[in-house]
Amino acid sequence: MTVVLNSTPLIYLAKVGLISIIEETGDDLLIPGLVFDEVVTVGKQRGDADSFIIEECIKRGTIKIVDPASKFTGFESEIHAAEMDVMALASEYGCVAIIDDGIAREIGEMCNVNVHGTFYLIFQAIRRGSLSKQESVEKMGEMIRKGWRIGSEQYIKFLELIDEI
């Protein structure tokens, strides 16, 4: 399977030591050049440790930089250009886009893009046995403490879904 990742999921998984949950899937992991610029180029300029972790994944070939053949347009006032490129790549490859921004995900769904967020990756890791339910709750709390934004309703839903797995 192929997965196209946006900046936020990559950054926060790296921040809490969970980049391995995407590496171990065996999926083809793609990011557009604009995501690379946001995560690695800008992150390294700020000295963000996560940017160096992600850059190592790219150097190892675990994550590949691929730009879409055509761009998504018409949503420039609602979402970032990198999010549009993530959706364009996912549409082009017929695969999953991993985006956490709610508006971008709604737009992706309207455009028939298979869109999920970081929760999706965490749930997959639990199902594979790579993460325990307790570890996932702890890591989610750590992501929130490090600045990952999530609404209280979404967090409650996450906890409820964890119990169902």
KOLDOMI-334768 format. One line per field, with one value per atom (N, C-alpha, C): atom name; residue in three letters; residue number from 1; x, y, z. Coordinates in steps of 0.02 Angstrom, whole numbers, plus 50000, padded with zeros to 5 digits. Layout:
drenlum <- c(CA	...);
torse <- c(ala	...);
zalum <- c(NUM	...);
xx <- c(X	...);
yy <- c(Y	...);
zz <- c(Z	...);
***
This chain:
drenlum <- c(N	CA	C	N	CA	C	N	CA	C	N	CA	C	N	CA	C	N	CA	C	N	CA	C	N	CA	C	N	CA	C	N	CA	C	N	CA	C	N	CA	C	N	CA	C	N	CA	C	N	CA	C	N	CA	C	N	CA	C	N	CA	C	N	CA	C	N	CA	C	N	CA	C	N	CA	C	N	CA	C	N	CA	C	N	CA	C	N	CA	C	N	CA	C	N	CA	C	N	CA	C	N	CA	C	N	CA	C	N	CA	C	N	CA	C	N	CA	C	N	CA	C	N	CA	C	N	CA	C	N	CA	C	N	CA	C	N	CA	C	N	CA	C	N	CA	C	N	CA	C	N	CA	C	N	CA	C	N	CA	C	N	CA	C	N	CA	C	N	CA	C	N	CA	C	N	CA	C	N	CA	C	N	CA	C	N	CA	C	N	CA	C	N	CA	C	N	CA	C	N	CA	C	N	CA	C	N	CA	C	N	CA	C	N	CA	C	N	CA	C	N	CA	C	N	CA	C	N	CA	C	N	CA	C	N	CA	C	N	CA	C	N	CA	C	N	CA	C	N	CA	C	N	CA	C	N	CA	C	N	CA	C	N	CA	C	N	CA	C	N	CA	C	N	CA	C	N	CA	C	N	CA	C	N	CA	C	N	CA	C	N	CA	C	N	CA	C	N	CA	C	N	CA	C	N	CA	C	N	CA	C	N	CA	C	N	CA	C	N	CA	C	N	CA	C	N	CA	C	N	CA	C	N	CA	C	N	CA	C	N	CA	C	N	CA	C	N	CA	C	N	CA	C	N	CA	C	N	CA	C	N	CA	C	N	CA	C	N	CA	C	N	CA	C	N	CA	C	N	CA	C	N	CA	C	N	CA	C	N	CA	C	N	CA	C	N	CA	C	N	CA	C	N	CA	C	N	CA	C	N	CA	C	N	CA	C	N	CA	C	N	CA	C	N	CA	C	N	CA	C	N	CA	C	N	CA	C	N	CA	C	N	CA	C	N	CA	C	N	CA	C	N	CA	C	N	CA	C	N	CA	C	N	CA	C	N	CA	C	N	CA	C	N	CA	C	N	CA	C	N	CA	C	N	CA	C	N	CA	C	N	CA	C	N	CA	C	N	CA	C	N	CA	C	N	CA	C	N	CA	C	N	CA	C	N	CA	C	N	CA	C	N	CA	C	N	CA	C	N	CA	C	N	CA	C	N	CA	C	N	CA	C	N	CA	C	N	CA	C	N	CA	C	N	CA	C	N	CA	C	N	CA	C	N	CA	C	N	CA	C	N	CA	C	N	CA	C);
torse <- c(met	met	met	thr	thr	thr	val	val	val	val	val	val	leu	leu	leu	asn	asn	asn	ser	ser	ser	thr	thr	thr	pro	pro	pro	leu	leu	leu	ile	ile	ile	tyr	tyr	tyr	leu	leu	leu	ala	ala	ala	lys	lys	lys	val	val	val	gly	gly	gly	leu	leu	leu	ile	ile	ile	ser	ser	ser	ile	ile	ile	ile	ile	ile	glu	glu	glu	glu	glu	glu	thr	thr	thr	gly	gly	gly	asp	asp	asp	asp	asp	asp	leu	leu	leu	leu	leu	leu	ile	ile	ile	pro	pro	pro	gly	gly	gly	leu	leu	leu	val	val	val	phe	phe	phe	asp	asp	asp	glu	glu	glu	val	val	val	val	val	val	thr	thr	thr	val	val	val	gly	gly	gly	lys	lys	lys	gln	gln	gln	arg	arg	arg	gly	gly	gly	asp	asp	asp	ala	ala	ala	asp	asp	asp	ser	ser	ser	phe	phe	phe	ile	ile	ile	ile	ile	ile	glu	glu	glu	glu	glu	glu	cys	cys	cys	ile	ile	ile	lys	lys	lys	arg	arg	arg	gly	gly	gly	thr	thr	thr	ile	ile	ile	lys	lys	lys	ile	ile	ile	val	val	val	asp	asp	asp	pro	pro	pro	ala	ala	ala	ser	ser	ser	lys	lys	lys	phe	phe	phe	thr	thr	thr	gly	gly	gly	phe	phe	phe	glu	glu	glu	ser	ser	ser	glu	glu	glu	ile	ile	ile	his	his	his	ala	ala	ala	ala	ala	ala	glu	glu	glu	met	met	met	asp	asp	asp	val	val	val	met	met	met	ala	ala	ala	leu	leu	leu	ala	ala	ala	ser	ser	ser	glu	glu	glu	tyr	tyr	tyr	gly	gly	gly	cys	cys	cys	val	val	val	ala	ala	ala	ile	ile	ile	ile	ile	ile	asp	asp	asp	asp	asp	asp	gly	gly	gly	ile	ile	ile	ala	ala	ala	arg	arg	arg	glu	glu	glu	ile	ile	ile	gly	gly	gly	glu	glu	glu	met	met	met	cys	cys	cys	asn	asn	asn	val	val	val	asn	asn	asn	val	val	val	his	his	his	gly	gly	gly	thr	thr	thr	phe	phe	phe	tyr	tyr	tyr	leu	leu	leu	ile	ile	ile	phe	phe	phe	gln	gln	gln	ala	ala	ala	ile	ile	ile	arg	arg	arg	arg	arg	arg	gly	gly	gly	ser	ser	ser	leu	leu	leu	ser	ser	ser	lys	lys	lys	gln	gln	gln	glu	glu	glu	ser	ser	ser	val	val	val	glu	glu	glu	lys	lys	lys	met	met	met	gly	gly	gly	glu	glu	glu	met	met	met	ile	ile	ile	arg	arg	arg	lys	lys	lys	gly	gly	gly	trp	trp	trp	arg	arg	arg	ile	ile	ile	gly	gly	gly	ser	ser	ser	glu	glu	glu	gln	gln	gln	tyr	tyr	tyr	ile	ile	ile	lys	lys	lys	phe	phe	phe	leu	leu	leu	glu	glu	glu	leu	leu	leu	ile	ile	ile	asp	asp	asp	glu	glu	glu	ile	ile	ile);
zalum <- c(1	1	1	2	2	2	3	3	3	4	4	4	5	5	5	6	6	6	7	7	7	8	8	8	9	9	9	10	10	10	11	11	11	12	12	12	13	13	13	14	14	14	15	15	15	16	16	16	17	17	17	18	18	18	19	19	19	20	20	20	21	21	21	22	22	22	23	23	23	24	24	24	25	25	25	26	26	26	27	27	27	28	28	28	29	29	29	30	30	30	31	31	31	32	32	32	33	33	33	34	34	34	35	35	35	36	36	36	37	37	37	38	38	38	39	39	39	40	40	40	41	41	41	42	42	42	43	43	43	44	44	44	45	45	45	46	46	46	47	47	47	48	48	48	49	49	49	50	50	50	51	51	51	52	52	52	53	53	53	54	54	54	55	55	55	56	56	56	57	57	57	58	58	58	59	59	59	60	60	60	61	61	61	62	62	62	63	63	63	64	64	64	65	65	65	66	66	66	67	67	67	68	68	68	69	69	69	70	70	70	71	71	71	72	72	72	73	73	73	74	74	74	75	75	75	76	76	76	77	77	77	78	78	78	79	79	79	80	80	80	81	81	81	82	82	82	83	83	83	84	84	84	85	85	85	86	86	86	87	87	87	88	88	88	89	89	89	90	90	90	91	91	91	92	92	92	93	93	93	94	94	94	95	95	95	96	96	96	97	97	97	98	98	98	99	99	99	100	100	100	101	101	101	102	102	102	103	103	103	104	104	104	105	105	105	106	106	106	107	107	107	108	108	108	109	109	109	110	110	110	111	111	111	112	112	112	113	113	113	114	114	114	115	115	115	116	116	116	117	117	117	118	118	118	119	119	119	120	120	120	121	121	121	122	122	122	123	123	123	124	124	124	125	125	125	126	126	126	127	127	127	128	128	128	129	129	129	130	130	130	131	131	131	132	132	132	133	133	133	134	134	134	135	135	135	136	136	136	137	137	137	138	138	138	139	139	139	140	140	140	141	141	141	142	142	142	143	143	143	144	144	144	145	145	145	146	146	146	147	147	147	148	148	148	149	149	149	150	150	150	151	151	151	152	152	152	153	153	153	154	154	154	155	155	155	156	156	156	157	157	157	158	158	158	159	159	159	160	160	160	161	161	161	162	162	162	163	163	163	164	164	164	165	165	165);
xx <- c(50042	50000	50045	50018	50053	50017	50055	50028	50064	50025	50055	50045	50099	50098	50104	50065	50071	50119	50134	50184	50168	50109	50092	50099	50070	50079	50153	50192	50264	50299	50287	50321	50306	50242	50224	50240	50236	50257	50333	50371	50443	50457	50420	50431	50424	50379	50366	50395	50439	50474	50432	50382	50338	50347	50400	50410	50413	50433	50439	50372	50316	50252	50232	50262	50250	50304	50364	50419	50408	50381	50376	50318	50276	50218	50237	50294	50313	50278	50237	50202	50252	50235	50273	50251	50297	50283	50307	50261	50277	50262	50302	50288	50302	50261	50278	50335	50367	50422	50404	50342	50321	50320	50302	50304	50376	50421	50492	50517	50499	50521	50497	50432	50404	50437	50445	50467	50542	50579	50651	50687	50676	50714	50702	50639	50622	50637	50620	50633	50706	50750	50822	50846	50818	50838	50820	50765	50744	50779	50813	50846	50800	50744	50695	50724	50729	50757	50717	50651	50609	50628	50651	50669	50729	50775	50833	50814	50766	50741	50708	50666	50630	50678	50728	50779	50815	50829	50862	50818	50752	50705	50708	50714	50719	50785	50839	50905	50906	50872	50869	50822	50782	50735	50668	50659	50595	50539	50556	50509	50537	50496	50518	50483	50521	50494	50470	50406	50375	50327	50333	50285	50229	50169	50112	50120	50095	50097	50052	49997	49952	49933	49917	49902	49827	49809	49740	49734	49681	49671	49601	49591	49525	49515	49565	49558	49612	49646	49704	49687	49626	49608	49589	49577	49557	49613	49658	49710	49778	49830	49898	49914	49961	49982	50009	50044	50070	50013	49959	49902	49870	49867	49840	49883	49949	49995	49988	49978	49968	49906	49852	49790	49797	49833	49843	49882	49934	49973	49931	49892	49849	49799	49772	49724	49759	49818	49857	49875	49894	49915	49857	49799	49742	49754	49783	49803	49778	49801	49780	49822	49789	49823	49816	49871	49870	49878	49822	49818	49778	49801	49765	49718	49730	49688	49616	49568	49498	49471	49485	49460	49490	49555	49588	49559	49544	49515	49445	49406	49339	49344	49391	49401	49423	49468	49490	49433	49389	49331	49285	49276	49234	49263	49329	49364	49379	49346	49354	49424	49459	49524	49515	49547	49544	49589	49557	49594	49585	49640	49641	49690	49694	49741	49788	49822	49871	49839	49777	49741	49743	49732	49731	49796	49852	49918	49927	49903	49909	49866	49804	49760	49789	49819	49851	49907	49947	50002	49977	49922	49892	49870	49836	49812	49869	49926	49984	50021	50006	50042	50105	50116	50175	50170	50109	50095	50041	50048	49994	49944	49885	49834	49860	49893	49919	49973	50019	50071	50041	49989	49959	49928	49895	49866	49921	49975	50031	50063	50074	50104	50059	49993	49946	49950	49954	49962	50026	50080	50144	50140	50106	50098	50061	50009	49970	50013	50052	50097	50149	50167	50217	50187	50121	50090	50042	50033	49986	49916	49879	49812	49759	49715	49660	49603	49543	49485	49468	49435	49418	49372	49326	49281	49319	49368	49409	49450	49476	49516	49473	49413	49367	49350	49338	49323	49382	49443	49504	49505	49493	49493	49439	49380	49327	49346	49376	49396	49452	49496	49551	49520	49469	49437	49404	49384	49350	49398	49461	49509	49525);
yy <- c(49941	50000	50062	50116	50180	50228	50267	50317	50383	50437	50504	50541	50566	50597	50673	50706	50778	50793	50856	50877	50859	50876	50868	50796	50747	50678	50658	50677	50660	50692	50757	50794	50764	50754	50733	50659	50617	50548	50546	50588	50591	50620	50671	50704	50656	50606	50560	50490	50485	50422	50368	50388	50340	50337	50364	50363	50290	50246	50175	50144	50171	50140	50149	50199	50204	50167	50167	50133	50057	50028	49955	49926	49969	49944	49911	49931	49907	49945	49994	50035	50080	50100	50152	50218	50253	50316	50374	50418	50474	50540	50590	50659	50703	50754	50802	50848	50880	50925	50980	51005	51058	51033	50970	50941	50935	50912	50909	50978	51029	51097	51118	51105	51123	51084	51019	50976	50976	50967	50959	51026	51060	51122	51174	51190	51240	51213	51149	51119	51119	51104	51104	51175	51224	51294	51314	51286	51301	51256	51204	51157	51104	51091	51041	50971	50934	50866	50821	50830	50788	50795	50854	50863	50820	50810	50768	50694	50674	50605	50590	50636	50627	50628	50672	50674	50607	50575	50509	50457	50460	50415	50424	50486	50502	50476	50487	50463	50387	50352	50279	50254	50299	50280	50256	50259	50239	50286	50349	50401	50430	50435	50461	50528	50573	50638	50633	50645	50641	50699	50736	50791	50766	50792	50770	50794	50754	50773	50833	50837	50895	50920	50982	51014	51015	51012	51026	51101	51128	51200	51216	51279	51302	51304	51283	51281	51321	51364	51400	51442	51468	51510	51468	51403	51361	51319	51295	51249	51267	51239	51252	51216	51244	51214	51143	51130	51063	51013	51033	50989	50974	51024	51013	50964	50970	50923	50852	50846	50779	50747	50786	50758	50744	50786	50775	50710	50699	50637	50576	50581	50525	50509	50560	50551	50518	50542	50516	50442	50424	50355	50310	50341	50302	50272	50313	50287	50332	50318	50355	50417	50473	50534	50539	50552	50560	50635	50665	50736	50745	50787	50798	50857	50905	50965	50947	50965	50947	50974	51037	51067	51033	51020	50986	50916	50882	50815	50818	50867	50875	50889	50932	50946	50883	50845	50782	50735	50728	50684	50709	50775	50802	50787	50782	50769	50695	50653	50580	50555	50587	50565	50525	50469	50428	50461	50498	50538	50511	50505	50485	50530	50522	50562	50518	50549	50514	50457	50466	50412	50347	50353	50295	50256	50292	50260	50226	50259	50231	50169	50172	50114	50055	50068	50014	49982	50024	49999	49955	49975	49934	49867	49869	49807	49760	49789	49748	49722	49752	49733	49773	49825	49868	49916	49931	49977	49946	49951	49929	49987	49971	50023	50075	50052	50098	50143	50113	50153	50206	50187	50235	50293	50281	50335	50379	50349	50388	50431	50401	50439	50495	50482	50534	50593	50578	50631	50669	50634	50666	50711	50688	50729	50793	50788	50847	50895	50868	50911	50946	50915	50944	50991	51002	51052	51027	50960	50933	50953	50981	51006	50955	50944	50898	50923	50920	50941	50889	50912	50866	50811	50826	50774	50721	50744	50696	50652	50681	50643	50591	50610	50563	50507	50523	50473	50425	50452	50412	50361	50384	50340	50285	50305	50256	50203	50225	50178	50132	50158	50116	50058	50072	50020	49967	49985	49938	49892	49910	49870	49806);
zz <- c(50000	50000	50000	49974	49974	50020	50057	50103	50090	50085	50077	50143	50170	50236	50232	50273	50281	50339	50348	50397	50469	50493	50564	50587	50552	50576	50581	50531	50532	50591	50600	50653	50721	50736	50803	50816	50766	50776	50791	50756	50769	50838	50857	50923	50981	50974	51030	51019	50970	50959	50926	50887	50853	50778	50752	50679	50655	50699	50682	50663	50688	50673	50599	50567	50495	50455	50482	50447	50443	50495	50499	50458	50430	50393	50327	50300	50234	50178	50197	50148	50112	50051	50018	50049	50080	50114	50072	50054	50010	50045	50029	50049	49988	49978	49925	49948	49900	49915	49964	49961	50007	50079	50089	50157	50180	50136	50152	50174	50136	50154	50223	50238	50303	50360	50349	50403	50412	50358	50363	50356	50301	50288	50343	50355	50406	50476	50487	50553	50572	50525	50539	50554	50519	50532	50603	50629	50698	50749	50724	50769	50798	50764	50788	50778	50833	50830	50783	50781	50738	50664	50644	50573	50554	50600	50587	50583	50626	50625	50558	50536	50472	50414	50417	50364	50359	50415	50414	50380	50392	50358	50282	50262	50190	50162	50199	50176	50169	50215	50212	50157	50130	50077	50104	50170	50200	50178	50175	50152	50088	50037	49973	49959	49929	49909	49837	49827	49760	49754	49700	49689	49643	49655	49613	49541	49495	49424	49411	49447	49440	49510	49514	49578	49591	49655	49676	49678	49652	49653	49677	49694	49714	49789	49828	49900	49935	49898	49925	49986	49990	50047	50109	50099	50155	50185	50143	50167	50137	50168	50146	50080	50045	49981	49991	50046	50058	50066	50100	50107	50040	49997	49930	49891	49899	49865	49892	49958	49988	49957	49953	49924	49850	49814	49743	49732	49772	49767	49784	49838	49858	49803	49773	49718	49658	49643	49586	49596	49657	49672	49694	49705	49729	49798	49841	49907	49963	50023	50083	50092	50110	50130	50206	50241	50313	50329	50349	50363	50427	50472	50535	50533	50490	50487	50465	50506	50494	50429	50414	50352	50291	50294	50238	50228	50283	50277	50246	50266	50236	50161	50142	50071	50035	50065	50035	50023	50072	50066	50010	50005	49951	49883	49880	49817	49807	49846	49841	49855	49901	49922	49987	49993	50053	50106	50152	50200	50271	50307	50377	50413	50479	50519	50558	50605	50647	50685	50708	50743	50702	50638	50593	50598	50598	50602	50670	50723	50790	50797	50771	50775	50736	50679	50640	50681	50716	50756	50813	50843	50897	50869	50813	50782	50763	50743	50724	50786	50844	50905	50915	50876	50883	50941	50960	51016	51059	51123	51167	51172	51197	51207	51256	51310	51360	51331	51292	51260	51214	51177	51130	51167	51223	51263	51291	51315	51342	51287	51228	51173	51149	51148	51129	51178	51242	51292	51283	51267	51254	51192	51140	51080	51097	51136	51155	51196	51243	51284	51241	51184	51140	51088	51092	51049	50997	50992	50943	50964	50917	50934	50917	50966	50957	51001	50975	51014	51068	51120	51175	51151	51106	51080	51041	51002	50963	51010	51064	51111	51147	51166	51198	51150	51087	51036	51028	51028	51024	51081	51143	51200	51195	51170	51161	51109	51054	51001	51024	51065	51093	51131	51170	51210	51166	51105	51061	51023	51021	50984	51022);
***
